[in-house]
Amino acid sequence: MTDRVYIQPIGLTPSPQSEEGECIRLAGGMVYAHRFAVMLARDGEAIERWRATPDTIAEVLAQLPDEVAAEGEAEWSNLTLAHPPLEMGSRTIRLDQPQVMGILNVTPDSFSDGGQFLDDPEAGRAHAAAMLEAGAALVDIGGESTRPGAPATWEGDEIERVKPAVEYCAGMGAAISVDTRRAAVMEAALDAGAHVVNDVSGLQFDPRSIELVAARGCPVILMHAPGKDDDPHADGNYGNVVFDVFDWLRERRDATLKAGVAREHIVLDPGIGFGKSLADNLALINALPLFHALGQPLLLGASRKRMIGALSNEAPVEERLGGSIALAVAGMNAGVQLLRVHDVAETVQARNVWRGLRDAALTDFAGLPD
């Protein structure tokens, strides 16, 4: 039998005074948490659940079995961990507020833009410039479609697609991440001016990738996808999707740390839409605050995904802006640090309004008179 512990913030608030100070600042961001569910699972199935506050958490953690006691303490500490900025050469991305990552696909078969920026480099350059001007903190460049059913891409073709896009974005002074599963593509993109590796396989697809990332000392985004071979959507069978994805990300975090990647360089992504049903995706988004217990910054990539169409009378991909913004706001409310989106200007505007409300909540509170 294997026991695991999970600490999920379940009472979130925009300001500490709302709870008379009995709360924590979640992951050093702009969200505060005042109630927590401490869950004990055995072989993937919850067997015990306690509700705690910052004042009672020590009593609850003391009830955990000895074999998970240290993990419980670590998760509680992780929930309050303020993350340092991501350093990318001359660019610094603060993680004490939500940041927007703009998507630039240079593929012939992307589900969203269908080769528009591969066939016309000037259009790609203009799109990247527009995203940066609209407030994107970094540009995520991908040369392989990972939509369900997409064929695998030869790494030579992927490099030919990605490298010119990295070069013209680097020429703009952009912070750049490369969305790839292949070490050769990572290496070529980093040499061309990219700063971050964003791997949908969590550095599992290519055996050289984890050593490369460690050697280059660059930030890396580890995303959950159940498929280990060419199809990242395969094998999406879960006992409890939230616990299973949490455990998978914990294992990849630990393996990446063991390989020599610095902790401050690791970002985690639950992989919305990858080998997951609508119910799985909804469960993960509702449980997003739990993933701060892993002690790493979080990325949410839900923009224009199929779950929005499934909840909106099968709206086509070009008509999913409203749902994309709703999911981005859900991520912000959960304290997610990075939002990977197609519609940068609209998401940045939503973020700025959200941030204004959070700033005002810290100083504008109608409490009872003394």
Phi and psi in degrees as a GROMACS rama.xvg file:
@    title "Ramachandran Plot"
@    xaxis  label "Phi"
@    yaxis  label "Psi"
@TYPE xy
-120.041  122.224  THR-2
-98.1068  142.978  ASP-3
-136.134  153.43  ARG-4
-121.799  145.525  VAL-5
-138.26  131.129  TYR-6
-116.073  110.817  ILE-7
-110.028  120.596  GLN-8
-63.557  123.937  PRO-9
-118.884  -8.64931  ILE-10
-122.541  102.141  GLY-11
-107.219  147.398  LEU-12
-147.645  150.622  THR-13
-80.1364  -11.6839  PRO-14
-150.296  148.245  SER-15
-68.4138  -30.4728  PRO-16
-67.9922  -20.6944  GLN-17
-60.2401  -27.749  SER-18
-114.831  22.262  GLU-19
52.5652  37.617  GLU-20
83.2558  -5.38239  GLY-21
-86.9467  72.5963  GLU-22
-162.814  171.398  CYS-23
-119.522  154.435  ILE-24
-84.3118  113.428  ARG-25
-72.5684  116.545  LEU-26
54.8866  28.9885  ALA-27
69.8813  17.7045  GLY-28
-103.624  -147.957  GLY-29
-108.219  21.1069  MET-30
-123.366  140.215  VAL-31
-117.179  146.329  TYR-32
-125.542  135.231  ALA-33
-125.601  -10.9219  HIS-34
-134.426  147.459  ARG-35
-140.035  141.674  PHE-36
-101.274  120.902  ALA-37
-101.829  114.754  VAL-38
-114.255  131.319  MET-39
-105.895  123.791  LEU-40
-117.677  144.546  ALA-41
-123.675  121.208  ARG-42
51.7928  42.264  ASP-43
82.9311  1.91394  GLY-44
-120.439  127.672  GLU-45
-63.2048  130.737  ALA-46
-119.789  -14.2844  ILE-47
-154.18  144.225  GLU-48
-143.964  129.235  ARG-49
-119.839  149.419  TRP-50
-105.896  134.429  ARG-51
-135.713  161.496  ALA-52
-122.59  172.256  THR-53
-56.7093  -28.8883  PRO-54
-77.7611  -23.3855  ASP-55
-112.371  -1.97394  THR-56
-61.1812  -35.5974  ILE-57
-62.2398  -39.5713  ALA-58
-64.5482  -40.0763  GLU-59
-68.7746  -46.1495  VAL-60
-61.6549  -29.651  LEU-61
-67.1448  -18.5147  ALA-62
-86.5335  -7.51604  GLN-63
-70.9187  149.216  LEU-64
-59.0185  151.465  PRO-65
-55.564  -36.4409  ASP-66
-70.3478  -16.5005  GLU-67
-118.114  4.50422  VAL-68
-61.5026  -44.9311  ALA-69
-65.3114  -38.2721  ALA-70
-64.3566  -40.601  GLU-71
-59.8798  -44.4677  GLY-72
-62.9764  -40.6256  GLU-73
-65.5252  -42.653  ALA-74
-64.1612  -40.4752  GLU-75
-62.3348  -43.1658  TRP-76
-63.6144  -39.7055  SER-77
-62.7205  -34.3076  ASN-78
-61.7287  -25.9177  LEU-79
-101.456  4.24396  THR-80
-73.1242  121.423  LEU-81
-86.9735  125.088  ALA-82
-88.2294  136.931  HIS-83
-68.8234  160.931  PRO-84
-62.1383  155.209  PRO-85
-80.5005  122.587  LEU-86
-96.5937  123.35  GLU-87
-132.453  77.9315  MET-88
63.464  -122.066  GLY-89
-82.6727  -5.4361  SER-90
-101.184  138.99  ARG-91
-126.661  129.65  THR-92
-113.796  110.861  ILE-93
-71.1981  144.555  ARG-94
-116.421  18.9666  LEU-95
-92.1774  8.68712  ASP-96
-155.521  159.645  GLN-97
-66.7269  139.875  PRO-98
-122.3  150.855  GLN-99
-107.494  128.524  VAL-100
-104.826  121.218  MET-101
-90.3686  141.364  GLY-102
-94.6276  128.889  ILE-103
-125.622  101.317  LEU-104
-92.8664  123.597  ASN-105
-114.506  64.3097  VAL-106
-128.234  157.591  THR-107
-82.9726  -9.87303  PRO-108
-139.375  31.0978  ASP-109
-62.2984  143.627  SER-110
-67.2016  -19.1466  PHE-111
-102.066  -48.7868  SER-112
-119.351  0.952927  ASP-113
50.7191  43.1472  GLY-114
87.1842  1.94959  GLY-115
-55.4161  -41.2868  GLN-116
-95.2977  -8.25396  PHE-117
-81.4658  -45.1717  LEU-118
-74.5026  -22.1355  ASP-119
-131.86  89.1877  ASP-120
-56.9441  -33.028  PRO-121
-65.2344  -36.2143  GLU-122
-66.1913  -38.6579  ALA-123
-63.9033  -42.7157  GLY-124
-62.5897  -43.424  ARG-125
-65.8225  -38.7863  ALA-126
-65.2585  -43.5691  HIS-127
-62.6721  -43.7572  ALA-128
-62.1199  -40.8082  ALA-129
-65.4033  -39.0428  ALA-130
-65.2773  -41.8372  MET-131
-65.6015  -42.3537  LEU-132
-64.3428  -32.1371  GLU-133
-76.5958  -12.1629  ALA-134
118.215  12.4777  GLY-135
-64.5292  132.482  ALA-136
-77.5229  -28.7643  ALA-137
-156.058  161.676  LEU-138
-111.97  130.324  VAL-139
-104.445  115.322  ASP-140
-106.509  124.899  ILE-141
-126.69  137.251  GLY-142
-115.474  11.1655  GLY-143
-137.445  128.107  GLU-144
-74.9898  131.571  SER-145
-114.068  22.9205  THR-146
-66.9634  158.557  ARG-147
-56.6873  130.146  PRO-148
86.7357  -3.75549  GLY-149
-69.8953  139.933  ALA-150
-72.0467  154.665  PRO-151
-66.9909  153.376  ALA-152
-110.943  135.931  THR-153
-68.6842  137.554  TRP-154
-62.9055  -29.4573  GLU-155
-64.1201  -42.9323  GLY-156
-64.3662  -40.3229  ASP-157
-63.5098  -41.6295  GLU-158
-62.8911  -43.4556  ILE-159
-61.8299  -30.8408  GLU-160
-78.2273  -42.938  ARG-161
-80.3251  -41.5758  VAL-162
-58.1783  -47.6537  LYS-163
-62.2101  -36.1984  PRO-164
-66.5885  -40.0143  ALA-165
-61.9162  -43.3102  VAL-166
-63.6336  -43.8762  GLU-167
-73.9599  -29.3642  TYR-168
-70.5986  -38.5629  CYS-169
-62.8452  -35.4184  ALA-170
-64.1172  -22.8966  GLY-171
-85.4192  -5.0756  MET-172
81.466  19.5573  GLY-173
-76.7767  149.459  ALA-174
-78.7501  133.383  ALA-175
-130.48  134.352  ILE-176
-115.137  148.752  SER-177
-112.26  125.074  VAL-178
-93.6057  96.9256  ASP-179
-155.161  157.793  THR-180
-106.576  -0.607552  ARG-181
-113.897  131.448  ARG-182
-61.9648  -38.6712  ALA-183
-63.8329  -36.0743  ALA-184
-71.7491  -41.605  VAL-185
-56.1416  -47.4215  MET-186
-63.3131  -45.0232  GLU-187
-64.0828  -40.7358  ALA-188
-68.5369  -42.4486  ALA-189
-63.3395  -39.4503  LEU-190
-65.2067  -30.4298  ASP-191
-83.649  -7.39053  ALA-192
125.319  2.74515  GLY-193
-72.8991  158.631  ALA-194
-118.054  -25.5331  HIS-195
-131.554  143.186  VAL-196
-102.082  129.128  VAL-197
-119.328  102.615  ASN-198
-113.197  115.176  ASP-199
-68.2432  -12.2436  VAL-200
-98.2133  2.95808  SER-201
62.7623  35.3965  GLY-202
63.5189  34.2715  LEU-203
-109.568  -25.0274  GLN-204
-66.2938  -45.0275  PHE-205
-111.642  119.621  ASP-206
-62.4388  -19.1946  PRO-207
-84.0466  -14.7801  ARG-208
-67.3822  -39.5028  SER-209
-67.4512  -37.8643  ILE-210
-68.4801  -37.8362  GLU-211
-62.522  -47.8461  LEU-212
-61.5209  -41.333  VAL-213
-63.5651  -43.1672  ALA-214
-67.2892  -35.9313  ALA-215
-81.762  -14.6818  ARG-216
64.2069  31.9643  GLY-217
-103.328  156.249  CYS-218
-62.5889  151.407  PRO-219
-139.065  140.467  VAL-220
-105.189  119.831  ILE-221
-101.179  112.557  LEU-222
-103.146  145.751  MET-223
-82.5426  127.191  HIS-224
-144.117  134.722  ALA-225
-73.4191  -28.3722  PRO-226
-80.9978  130.713  GLY-227
-95.6851  -15.2007  LYS-228
-100.372  -144.159  ASP-229
-63.626  -33.3377  ASP-230
-98.592  106.062  ASP-231
-71.1008  -10.2706  PRO-232
-91.9738  -4.63413  HIS-233
-73.7044  157.982  ALA-234
64.037  34.4734  ASP-235
-83.7467  64.156  GLY-236
-113.974  123.497  ASN-237
-127.011  145.071  TYR-238
-80.0318  -56.012  GLY-239
-133.583  108.049  ASN-240
-59.494  -37.1585  VAL-241
-66.9487  -49.3617  VAL-242
-64.0383  -41.3192  PHE-243
-64.885  -43.6969  ASP-244
-68.1235  -40.7327  VAL-245
-57.8678  -48.2221  PHE-246
-63.634  -40.0556  ASP-247
-63.0821  -46.1976  TRP-248
-65.3253  -36.0901  LEU-249
-62.5957  -43.5663  ARG-250
-64.6671  -42.1517  GLU-251
-68.874  -38.1149  ARG-252
-56.8521  -49.9078  ARG-253
-66.0858  -38.652  ASP-254
-66.3594  -37.1379  ALA-255
-70.6917  -40.8983  THR-256
-60.6994  -44.5524  LEU-257
-61.3392  -31.707  LYS-258
-75.221  -9.30955  ALA-259
108.56  6.75014  GLY-260
-78.3503  133.466  VAL-261
-66.8486  143.686  ALA-262
-58.9039  -37.6649  ARG-263
-71.8185  -2.69445  GLU-264
-101.402  3.75395  HIS-265
-107.806  124.657  ILE-266
-117.33  142.511  VAL-267
-115.386  145.022  LEU-268
-136.154  122.357  ASP-269
-71.1812  -6.36655  PRO-270
72.9391  51.7143  GLY-271
-57.2237  130.088  ILE-272
89.1711  -10.1727  GLY-273
-94.77  103.837  PHE-274
63.385  35.1833  GLY-275
-136.277  140.459  LYS-276
-77.6465  172.376  SER-277
-57.3079  -44.8987  LEU-278
-61.8075  -39.2015  ALA-279
-62.4222  -46.535  ASP-280
-62.1285  -43.1951  ASN-281
-64.5256  -40.6337  LEU-282
-62.6865  -41.7465  ALA-283
-66.6481  -42.139  LEU-284
-66.5294  -40.1568  ILE-285
-65.4514  -26.2133  ASN-286
-98.718  9.31906  ALA-287
-51.4093  -40.426  LEU-288
-58.2546  -27.5166  PRO-289
-57.2894  -37.0256  LEU-290
-69.9534  -14.1027  PHE-291
-64.5037  -22.0576  HIS-292
-66.0999  -11.6222  ALA-293
-80.2981  -10.9518  LEU-294
80.0438  18.6915  GLY-295
-127.491  155.362  GLN-296
-59.6884  153.054  PRO-297
-116.778  144.469  LEU-298
-117.384  138.101  LEU-299
-118.149  122.729  LEU-300
-119.809  89.1154  GLY-301
-123.007  4.11583  ALA-302
-58.9249  127.259  SER-303
58.6712  17.262  ARG-304
-76.4478  164.266  LYS-305
-59.0289  -28.7076  ARG-306
-60.3638  -30.0075  MET-307
-66.9362  -45.0365  ILE-308
-61.4324  -39.0369  GLY-309
-63.4752  -28.5164  ALA-310
-95.235  1.74167  LEU-311
-136.558  49.126  SER-312
54.1556  39.1782  ASN-313
56.9031  43.3245  GLU-314
-56.799  134.035  ALA-315
-68.3859  166.565  PRO-316
-57.9139  -35.053  VAL-317
-76.6065  -3.66023  GLU-318
-117.719  35.7689  GLU-319
-116.506  22.744  ARG-320
-64.9247  -47.1156  LEU-321
-58.3817  -45.437  GLY-322
-66.2096  -36.0517  GLY-323
-63.7349  -41.8419  SER-324
-66.4199  -40.4426  ILE-325
-59.7345  -41.7372  ALA-326
-71.1775  -35.7487  LEU-327
-62.488  -42.4366  ALA-328
-65.9689  -38.4056  VAL-329
-58.9983  -40.3706  ALA-330
-64.5672  -43.1643  GLY-331
-62.2901  -42.7734  MET-332
-63.1772  -23.7795  ASN-333
-91.0681  0.0265867  ALA-334
85.1356  14.7502  GLY-335
-64.6319  138.964  VAL-336
-88.4612  -32.2341  GLN-337
-127.256  133.285  LEU-338
-118.3  115.876  LEU-339
-92.8606  115.336  ARG-340
-138.989  157.968  VAL-341
-87.0665  -38.9474  HIS-342
-98.7282  83.7134  ASP-343
-68.506  -50.6231  VAL-344
-58.6395  -43.8631  ALA-345
-67.8799  -39.2912  GLU-346
-70.4022  -39.7934  THR-347
-62.5345  -40.8488  VAL-348
-62.2092  -44.4062  GLN-349
-62.0746  -41.1276  ALA-350
-62.3758  -42.6154  ARG-351
-65.4773  -39.4448  ASN-352
-67.0138  -43.9352  VAL-353
-57.6765  -45.1947  TRP-354
-65.7589  -38.2158  ARG-355
-61.0285  -41.5626  GLY-356
-63.7087  -40.5009  LEU-357
-66.5964  -42.3672  ARG-358
-61.5925  -44.0571  ASP-359
-64.9814  -34.2634  ALA-360
-64.4097  -24.3263  ALA-361
-74.0333  -21.9718  LEU-362
-120.569  -14.8316  THR-363
-115.399  94.8377  ASP-364
-138.179  122.53  PHE-365
-90.1944  85.5928  ALA-366
-91.1639  177.555  GLY-367
-73.0002  147.287  LEU-368
-67.4072  154.343  PRO-369
